[in-house]
């Protein structure tokens, strides 16, 4: 599934807050599932997790360090969205 992190997600995002960062907001919106995001894992509250790609990790580091960031897109594995 394609996840689009928008400028609105960036504007609404909270620095160093795994459930409120722009990536988490975008994943929640796209999947309808709540998640916690870190540079190491994206974990869904309902179960399942995956390691984010390099672009996501770099975005998280930059956003948390309050550096300029821009909208971007990334893919999450479809199998992570299938309930266990």
N, C-alpha and C positions, 0 to 999 in steps of 0.2 A: 504494500500500500504506500502511496506517495504522501508524504507529509510536507505541507507548505508552512513554513514559519514566516508570518506576515509582519509588516511594520506595526500593525495593531498589536500583535503578540509581543513584539519588542517593547512597544510603548507601555503595555499593561504588565509586562514581566517584572518580577521582583528578583533583585540580585541575591545570589547565594541562598535561594529558596527552592529546593528540589521539586516542590509541587506547584510552584507558581512562576517558574522561569519560562521564557518564551517557548522553549522546546516542549515543556510539559503542557502549556496552554494549547499549542498546535496539535500535539498528539491527542489530548483530551477532546478537542473539537473534531478531529478527523475520525477518531475511533469510537467516541462516545464512552470511553473507559478512562478512569482516573489513573494517573501514574506518578511516579517519583523519578526524577531525572538526576543523574550524576554523570561525571565524565566516564565512569566505569560501567554503569548499567542504567538502563531504562526499565523500571519494574512496575508492572501493573498491580494495583491493589487486589484485583480479582484473581491474580495468579499469572505467572509467565514473566519472563524478562529477556533482554538481549543486550549485547554490547553495542553501543552506538559507533557509527563510522567516524573516521578521522575528522570530517568536516563538522560533525555535531560536537565532538570533543573540543575542537578549536573554538567553535562558537561559544560553548559554555565557559571555557576559560576566559575568553575575551569579554563576554558579557559580565561575568562575575568580577572581573578586574576593572569594569566600567570603561572598557575601551570601545571605540565605535564598532558597531556590527550592522549587518545588512540582512534583509530577508533572504532566505535560501530554502531549498527543498532537499529532502532525503527520503529514502525508502526504509520501511520496516518490514520484516519478514511476515508474509501472510499467515504462516502457521502460528505465529504468536497470538493472532487474533481469534483462533479457534479455542473455545472453552475446553478445559481439561476434563 
